[in-house]
Amino acid sequence: MKYRHNKRINTGLVYEMLVMSLAESFVEKDDEKSNNVLTLIKKYYSPGSVLAEENNIFSIILNNRVSSKEIAQKLISEAISYSDKLNTKNLSSTKSRLLRELDSCFAEKFFDRKIKNYQIYASVHQLIKLNESKSLSLEQSLVKFKLEERICDFLLNNKPDNFKSLETSKKYNNLVFRLVIENYNKKYKDKLTKNQKFLIKKLVESNDFEFKEAVLKIISDMNTKIKNYRYKQIVSENKVLSVKFDQITKKWKKDIVLLNKNPITEASLTTLLRYIGLLDEINR
């Protein structure tokens, strides 16, 4: 039996690519792209959805390390057997709808991204597909054995990121948190300011109430800074900064009303990230 893997229907890979795309959209300041990605994540990977349930299988394996082969085999068996609870017909139709929307929303080659531990994602996906069969041929059994061996080696040698030990909300699993932080630190650490990274971190690790409170506090702090900043000597003595800051102040008076009214919408967060970046630039 030839080993085949279609990454377009690999729930774990598609999810990781969506998170990577979200990270890119924030850095690129592409509102349309970030709105599209967030909409897809919420629509197809919200807690309790069939894709989120299957994605948990990938998350369990990708975010664990074990001390013995016996434990690894048991973990794999338990994780893969969880797929028995999923409605395969619903799962297939949901994936088809998601793929149609991905093809419609993204002009760029969405599936060309390089994914860390790609082989493990592929192996888990193939095991899930084999698990759907009531009986396996000899060739299928050999493939299953090789896949399990590969995943066992991974579990025995895997070094989960330190982020896994951080406390995250139930709304976002550890995989989301790890991916967002990993992608930002790996690709965009020199492009985002410390304060922008703080806001992104809050988005991932907080529940809705905590995040809203944090955003409202940031808005309040920024309002204070903008009001007081014009009195600082460096701004008043620098004509370029003075003109730039006057423009920010005028726009801020309008935007703060919308930010306070709807603080955690995609548009508000994008706007807030830009203001944070502008103030950080002036500080530099």
C-alpha positions as CSV (number, residue, x, y, z in Angstrom):
1,M,0.0,0.0,0.0
2,K,1.5,3.3,-1.1
3,Y,1.6,5.9,1.7
4,R,-0.6,8.9,0.7
5,H,-1.2,12.1,2.4
6,N,-3.4,15.0,1.4
7,K,-2.4,18.0,3.4
8,R,-5.5,19.9,2.3
9,I,-7.8,17.6,4.4
10,N,-5.3,17.4,7.3
11,T,-7.2,19.2,10.1
12,G,-4.1,19.8,12.2
13,L,-2.1,21.2,9.3
14,V,-4.9,23.5,8.1
15,Y,-5.3,24.8,11.6
16,E,-1.6,25.6,12.0
17,M,-1.5,27.3,8.6
18,L,-4.5,29.4,9.6
19,V,-2.7,30.5,12.8
20,M,0.4,31.3,10.8
21,S,-1.6,33.3,8.3
22,L,-3.2,35.2,11.2
23,A,0.2,36.1,12.5
24,E,1.3,37.3,9.1
25,S,-1.8,39.4,8.6
26,F,-1.2,41.4,11.8
27,V,2.4,42.1,10.8
28,E,1.4,43.0,7.3
29,K,-1.4,45.3,8.7
30,D,-3.8,43.5,6.3
31,D,-7.2,44.0,7.9
32,E,-9.1,42.0,5.2
33,K,-6.8,39.1,5.6
34,S,-6.9,39.0,9.4
35,N,-10.7,39.3,9.4
36,N,-11.0,36.5,6.9
37,V,-8.7,34.2,8.9
38,L,-10.3,35.0,12.3
39,T,-13.7,34.3,10.8
40,L,-12.6,30.9,9.5
41,I,-11.0,29.9,12.8
42,K,-14.1,30.9,14.7
43,K,-16.5,29.3,12.2
44,Y,-14.7,26.0,11.8
45,Y,-12.5,25.5,14.9
46,S,-14.6,26.9,17.7
47,P,-14.8,24.6,20.8
48,G,-17.2,21.7,20.3
49,S,-17.0,21.8,16.5
50,V,-16.1,18.6,14.6
51,L,-12.9,20.1,13.3
52,A,-11.8,21.3,16.8
53,E,-12.5,17.8,18.1
54,E,-10.3,16.1,15.5
55,N,-7.7,18.8,15.9
56,N,-7.4,17.9,19.6
57,I,-6.0,14.5,18.5
58,F,-3.1,16.3,16.8
59,S,-2.7,18.6,19.8
60,I,-2.4,15.8,22.3
61,I,0.4,14.1,20.3
62,L,2.2,17.3,19.2
63,N,2.3,18.8,22.7
64,N,3.4,15.8,24.8
65,R,6.5,13.9,25.7
66,V,6.6,10.5,27.3
67,S,9.2,8.5,29.2
68,S,8.7,5.0,27.7
69,K,7.6,3.3,24.5
70,E,4.8,1.6,26.3
71,I,3.3,4.9,27.4
72,A,3.8,6.3,23.9
73,Q,1.9,3.4,22.4
74,K,-0.9,3.8,24.9
75,L,-1.2,7.6,24.3
76,I,-1.3,7.0,20.5
77,S,-3.9,4.3,20.8
78,E,-6.1,6.5,23.1
79,A,-5.7,9.6,20.9
80,I,-6.5,7.9,17.6
81,S,-9.4,5.9,19.1
82,Y,-11.0,9.2,20.0
83,S,-11.7,9.6,16.3
84,D,-14.3,6.8,16.6
85,K,-16.6,9.4,18.3
86,L,-16.5,11.8,15.4
87,N,-19.2,11.9,12.7
88,T,-17.1,11.1,9.6
89,K,-19.8,12.3,7.2
90,N,-20.1,15.6,9.1
91,L,-16.3,15.9,9.3
92,S,-15.9,15.3,5.5
93,S,-18.6,17.9,4.5
94,T,-17.2,20.4,7.0
95,K,-13.7,20.1,5.5
96,S,-15.1,20.5,2.0
97,R,-16.8,23.8,3.0
98,L,-13.6,25.0,4.7
99,L,-11.5,24.2,1.6
100,R,-13.9,26.1,-0.6
101,E,-13.7,29.1,1.6
102,L,-9.9,28.9,1.8
103,D,-9.6,28.8,-2.0
104,S,-12.0,31.7,-2.2
105,C,-10.4,33.9,0.5
106,F,-6.7,33.4,-0.3
107,A,-5.1,34.3,-3.6
108,E,-1.7,33.3,-2.4
109,K,-0.6,29.7,-2.1
110,F,-2.1,29.0,1.3
111,F,-0.8,25.4,1.5
112,D,2.8,26.1,0.5
113,R,3.8,27.0,4.0
114,K,6.6,25.0,5.7
115,I,5.3,23.3,8.8
116,K,7.4,22.2,11.7
117,N,6.9,18.4,12.4
118,Y,5.1,18.0,9.1
119,Q,5.7,14.3,9.1
120,I,4.1,13.8,12.5
121,Y,1.0,15.7,11.3
122,A,0.9,13.5,8.2
123,S,1.4,10.3,10.3
124,V,-1.4,11.2,12.7
125,H,-3.7,12.0,9.8
126,Q,-3.0,8.7,8.1
127,L,-3.5,6.7,11.4
128,I,-6.9,8.4,11.8
129,K,-7.8,7.3,8.2
130,L,-6.7,3.8,8.9
131,N,-8.7,3.7,12.1
132,E,-11.8,4.2,10.0
133,S,-11.4,0.8,8.4
134,K,-13.1,-2.1,10.2
135,S,-10.4,-4.5,9.1
136,L,-6.9,-3.9,7.7
137,S,-5.0,-5.7,5.0
138,L,-1.5,-6.9,5.7
139,E,-0.1,-3.9,3.8
140,Q,-2.2,-1.5,5.8
141,S,-1.1,-3.1,9.0
142,L,2.5,-2.7,8.0
143,V,1.9,1.0,7.2
144,K,0.1,1.4,10.5
145,F,3.0,-0.1,12.4
146,K,5.5,2.2,10.7
147,L,3.4,5.3,11.4
148,E,3.1,4.3,15.1
149,E,6.9,3.8,15.3
150,R,7.5,7.2,13.9
151,I,5.1,8.9,16.3
152,C,6.5,6.8,19.2
153,D,10.0,8.2,18.4
154,F,8.6,11.7,18.3
155,L,6.9,11.3,21.7
156,L,10.0,9.9,23.3
157,N,12.3,12.7,22.0
158,N,9.9,15.6,21.7
159,K,10.8,18.8,23.6
160,P,7.5,20.7,24.0
161,D,7.9,24.5,24.0
162,N,8.1,26.3,27.3
163,F,4.9,28.0,26.4
164,K,3.0,24.8,27.2
165,S,3.6,25.3,30.9
166,L,1.9,28.7,30.8
167,E,-1.7,29.0,31.9
168,T,-4.0,29.5,28.9
169,S,-7.7,30.0,28.8
170,K,-10.1,27.2,27.8
171,K,-11.0,29.2,24.8
172,Y,-7.6,28.7,23.2
173,N,-5.7,25.4,23.5
174,N,-1.9,25.2,24.0
175,L,-1.4,24.6,20.3
176,V,-2.8,28.1,19.4
177,F,-0.7,29.8,22.0
178,R,2.5,27.9,21.0
179,L,1.9,28.6,17.3
180,V,1.2,32.3,17.6
181,I,4.1,33.0,19.9
182,E,6.5,30.7,18.0
183,N,5.6,32.4,14.7
184,Y,5.9,35.9,16.0
185,N,9.2,35.2,17.7
186,K,10.7,33.3,14.8
187,K,9.6,35.5,12.0
188,Y,8.6,38.9,13.3
189,K,10.4,39.6,16.5
190,D,12.2,42.5,14.9
191,K,9.1,44.0,13.4
192,L,6.8,44.1,16.4
193,T,7.3,46.3,19.4
194,K,7.2,44.9,22.9
195,N,3.9,46.5,23.6
196,Q,2.3,45.1,20.4
197,K,3.6,41.6,21.4
198,F,2.0,42.1,24.9
199,L,-1.4,42.7,23.3
200,I,-1.1,39.6,21.1
201,K,-0.1,37.5,24.1
202,K,-3.1,38.8,26.0
203,L,-5.4,37.9,23.1
204,V,-4.2,34.3,23.2
205,E,-3.9,33.5,26.9
206,S,-6.9,35.3,28.3
207,N,-10.6,34.5,28.3
208,D,-13.0,37.0,26.8
209,F,-13.7,38.9,30.0
210,E,-10.0,39.2,31.0
211,F,-9.0,40.2,27.5
212,K,-11.7,42.9,27.3
213,E,-10.6,44.3,30.6
214,A,-6.9,44.3,29.5
215,V,-7.8,46.0,26.2
216,L,-9.9,48.7,28.0
217,K,-7.0,49.4,30.3
218,I,-4.5,49.7,27.4
219,I,-6.9,52.1,25.7
220,S,-7.2,54.2,28.8
221,D,-3.4,54.2,29.3
222,M,-2.9,55.2,25.7
223,N,-5.4,58.0,26.0
224,T,-3.4,59.4,29.0
225,K,-0.2,59.1,27.1
226,I,-1.5,60.9,24.0
227,K,-3.0,63.7,26.0
228,N,0.2,64.3,28.0
229,Y,2.7,63.6,25.3
230,R,2.4,67.0,23.5
231,Y,3.7,68.7,26.6
232,K,7.0,66.7,26.5
233,Q,9.9,68.8,25.4
234,I,11.1,66.4,22.8
235,V,7.9,66.6,20.8
236,S,7.5,70.4,21.0
237,E,11.1,70.9,19.9
238,N,11.0,68.5,16.9
239,K,8.8,69.8,14.1
240,V,8.5,66.5,12.3
241,L,7.4,64.7,15.5
242,S,5.1,67.6,16.4
243,V,3.3,67.4,13.1
244,K,3.0,63.6,13.2
245,F,1.7,63.7,16.8
246,D,-0.9,66.3,15.9
247,Q,-2.2,64.0,13.2
248,I,-2.3,61.1,15.6
249,T,-4.1,63.2,18.2
250,K,-6.9,64.3,15.8
251,K,-7.5,60.8,14.6
252,W,-7.4,59.3,18.1
253,K,-10.3,61.5,19.3
254,K,-12.5,59.8,16.8
255,D,-11.1,56.3,17.1
256,I,-11.2,56.1,20.9
257,V,-15.0,56.3,20.8
258,L,-15.2,53.3,18.6
259,L,-12.5,51.4,20.5
260,N,-14.3,51.9,23.9
261,K,-17.6,50.9,22.3
262,N,-16.3,47.7,20.6
263,P,-12.9,47.0,22.2
264,I,-12.3,43.4,21.1
265,T,-13.5,43.3,17.5
266,E,-10.9,42.5,14.8
267,A,-11.0,46.1,13.4
268,S,-10.5,47.6,16.9
269,L,-7.6,45.4,17.7
270,T,-5.9,46.1,14.4
271,T,-6.4,49.9,15.0
272,L,-5.1,49.6,18.6
273,L,-2.0,47.7,17.4
274,R,-1.2,50.5,14.9
275,Y,-1.5,53.2,17.6
276,I,0.7,51.2,19.9
277,G,3.3,50.9,17.1
278,L,3.1,54.7,16.4
279,L,3.6,55.7,20.0
280,D,6.5,53.2,20.3
281,E,8.1,54.7,17.2
282,I,7.8,58.2,18.6
283,N,9.3,57.0,21.9
284,R,12.3,55.6,19.9
